[in-house]
Amino acid sequence: MREYEKRVSPTKKSARWEAIRFAAFIRDFSDLAVMPLSEVTAEQMGRWRDARLAGDAEKKRAPVGSATVLREINLYSHVFTIARDEWKWARESPFTSMRRPTEPQPGKRRISDDERDLILSQLGYRHDETPKTKSARIGLMFVFALKTAMRAAANATCICPKESKCKFYTNAIDMLQRTTSPSRLAASPRAPYQIQTWFAVALLPCAGAINASQVILPNQAAVAR
């Protein structure tokens, strides 16, 4: 895991998350972490899976959902794949014969207007003011996500870009990032107009390092305001 963290993780956007997961695995499952790769079996990784799902009250380790365990399995499985295929450190992966948790059911409803307003009120966010606190900025990201259906990483890229750019079209948003090809995300037809207002009133002032030239909007006058 430490070798993977040094050689493979830096090439991925999820490097920080992977480092946290590796450290937690080594800390919480130290007996398994020190075993030679060739001796790790599907049965042992199955016990690890069950332990993650069940938690451990004595060790103050809370249970986690199947979605979390599936993400960790995908990461650790790739560690074994790289160790087997590229580094020749193992002959097989224990994950190929280990049962995976069931995929969680997706959400079936959209948050109501009353719930949205209560959350924004608690976060201290107002649509006509520049967010000045961390909680208010989280409120801004929450509103942005509701209007664009963006996940957290894409949301943060558009709201606080450093070396990236966002282009807004009638029903889509392009994210132009330094290390990957452009990524196009669908958006509500009303989103560009609302996004113009947010960039003019809130996003540009709160992001600090953002210049107007970094943001391309359908109506550039919104940035000038």
N, C-alpha and C positions, 0 to 999 in steps of 0.2 A: 504493500500500500504506500509506503514512503517513497519507494522508487517510482511508482506510478504518479504520485503527487509531484515529484521533481521533473519527470520526463514527459508526462502526458497531460496532466491537468493544466499546465500553463498555456496550452494551445486551445483551451476551451473557455467559454464565458463562465461556466459553472465552477471555475477553479477554487474560489473561496468556499463555496458550499461543499465541494468534494473534500477539501482540507479539513473542514469541520466534521464531516462524516467519518473520515479516516481516524481523526483524533478520538472521536467518541467510541468508535469500534475498538480501538486499541486500549482505551481506558476501561470500557465496560465489559469487554469480552477478551481480557488479556490472555487467558488460557488458550483460546482459539487463535488469537493474533500471533502468538509465538510459534505456532506449529509450522513445520515445513509444508509448502504448498502440496506436495505429493501425498501428504497424509490427511489432508482435509477431505472429508467425505460429505456426500449429500445428506446423510443422517445428521451430521454435526451442524451443517448449515440450516437444516430443517429445525433443529432445536433452537438455533439462533433466531430464526424467523418467529417461532412460537414465543420465545422470550421477549422479543420486541413487541409483539402484539399484546401479550399479557401484562408486561411491565413487571416491576419488582418492588414491592412496598418496602421491604427491608433495606434495599439499596437506594431507595428514593428515586427509582427510575419509573417514570409514568408510562402507561401503555400508549401506543401510537396506532393510528389507523392503517388500513391495508394500503392506501395510496402512498403513505410514507414508506412502508416496507417495500412496496414495489419499486419505488424510486431508488431505494438503497440496493435492492437486488440487481437492478439494471446497472448500477455503478460497480458493485462488487463482481458481478458477472463479467463486465468488461475488463476489470483488473485481471481476472483469471484468463480471459481470452488473449489479452496482450502478453501475459506471462507465458502462456502456452505457445502461441503462434509466432511471436516476435523474439522473445527472450529465451525460449526453450527451457523455462524453469519448471514446467509441469507438463504432464502428458494429457490430462483431461481436466475439465471444469466440473466441480461438484454441482453447479447450478443446472447443468443439462438434464439431470434426473431428479431435481428437487421440485416439489410441488409449490406453485406460486399462489399467494392469496388471491381471492376473488376480487375483480375490479369493483371499486365502489360505485354505487348508483349516482348518476349525475343529478344536479339540482333540477327541480321541476317547476320552479316558479321564480319570477322576478321580484326583487325587493319592492315593497309598496312605497308610495310617496310619503306616508306618515313615518315609516321606518327610516327612510332616507333622511327626512327632515330632522328626526330625533338624533340620528347619528351625527349629522353635520352640526347640529346645535351643541352636542357634547364635545365635539372636536374644536368648536370655536371658529368654524369656517363661515364666512359670508361671501356671497358671490360678487358683491360690489366693493370688496376690500382686498388689498394685497395681503396674502397670508404672511404673518410675521412669526408664528410659532411652528414647532415641528408638528403638533397635532393639527393645526390649521392647514399645513401643507399636505398632510395625509388626507384631510378632507378634500382638498383640491384634486389629489390623485384619485380619490374615491369617485368624485363627480366625473372626472375625465374617463375613468373606466366604465362608468354607467353609460356614457354617451358613445363610447367607441368599442366596448367589449374587449379592450386590450387586457392582457395579463400583466402581472406586476412588472416584469422586466421590460416589456415594450412600453408600458406606461411611463416608467422612470426614464427611459431613453428619450421619449418625446418631451416630457415635462422639464427635465434637467439635462439636456444634452451638453456634453463637453466637447467631444470631437465628432459628434454625429449631427446629422441634419434631418429635419422632418419636412416633407412637402405635403400640403393638404390639397386634396381635390374634392370634387362634388360629393363623391361617395367612397373615398378611399384615402388612406394615409400611407405615404412611402417613407420608410426609415432607411437612410443612407448611412451605413456604418463603416468604420475604417477597416475592419478586418473581414467583413462578409459582403456578399452581394446584396443589392437592394431588397428589402422585404416590404411587400405591399399588404396592408391590412384593410379590410372593409370597414366602413363606418356608416353611421346613420346619416341620411341625407341632410339633416339639420345640423350635424356635427360641425362642418366647416364654419358656419356662421357663429356658433357658440364658441368654437375654439378661437376664432379671431378675437372675440371679446375677452376671453381668458388670457390670451397672450398679451393683449394690450393692457389689461387691468391688473392681472395677477402673475402670470407665468414669467414674463420678462423681468419685472422688478424683483421677484422672489428668487429667481435662479442665479442672479448675481453675475455669473461669468458669461451669460448669453448675450450676444450682440444681435441687433436687428437683422444683420446680414446672414445670421445662421438660420433664420426662420423664414420660410417661403410660404406666404399665405395667398389665397385668392384675391384678397384686398389688402395691399401693402399699407394703405392709409391707416388700417387698424393698428399696425405696429407703431406708426408715427404718433398716434394719439397716446 
